[in-house]
Amino acid sequence: MQLVSFPVFVGFVNGLAVVIGLSQLPNFEDDDGSYVSGSKLALTLMHCAIAFAIVMLFPFVTKRFPATLVAILSALFIEHVFELG
């Protein structure tokens, strides 16, 4: 027996995704309030693309470790090695 129907569940999760996404927008602003551009934006998009690729492709390599954990650790490693942060 389901307590909540599937369409209600999907709507709730989509609404939650929108709220989380909108709450991340201030992280893409510079000190003067304008949105980032240039190399800083390119590095941010590169991090997003790498993390997305790891999350989508890593389960094909092994299911022993969670792909999201590998993506987070990879991002931390890249930030530390290249001193981007």
N, C-alpha and C positions, 0 to 999 in steps of 0.2 A: 504494500500500500504506500503510495506516494503522498506526502504531506503537502507538497507544492508541485503544481503542474510544470511540465518542461518549458512552455512558453514564458511562464512567470519567472522561472529560474534563469532563462536566457536573457530576459529583459533586465533582471537585477544585475547579472554579471556584466552586461553591456553598459548599464548605467554606472556601475562601479569602475569600469575601465575608463569611461569618459571623465569621471571625477578624478581618478588617479592621473590620467593624462594631462588634464588642465592644471592640476596641482604641480606638475613638473615644469610648466612653462617659465616660471621665474628663474629656473636654473639655466635657461638659455639667454639670459639678459646680462649685459655688461654692467659695470659700475654706474654708468650714466643712464641706464634704463633702456638703451637700445638693444635689439637682439644681436647676438654674436654673428660674425661673418668672417670670411677669409679662412685663414689656416686653423683658427680655433673651431670654427664650424666644421671644417673638413675633418679634423681629428675627432670631434664628437660623432660625426656620422660614420667615421671609420670604426670607432668603438662599437657603435650600434650594429653595424653590419657584421663585424666579427662575432659579437655576442649572439646575434641572431643566427648566424651560420653554425656556430658551435651548438646552440640549443637544437637546431633542426637536424644537424648531421651527426652529432656525437653519438646518439643512440644507435646508429648503424655500425659504429666502431665497437662499442661495448655498452652493456647495460649495467655494468658493475658500479659505476659512479653516476650520480645525477648530472644531467647535462647542464642544468642551471648553475650548479655549484662549480663545474668546470669553467663555465662562461665567466662567472664572477672572479674566480681565481686567475683566469687568463687576463682579464681586464686589470686586476691589481698588479699582476706581473708586468704587463706592458707599461702601466703608469710608473712602476718602480724602476724598471730597467731604463726607460727613456726619459725619466724625470719630467713627465708631462704635467703632473699635478702641482 
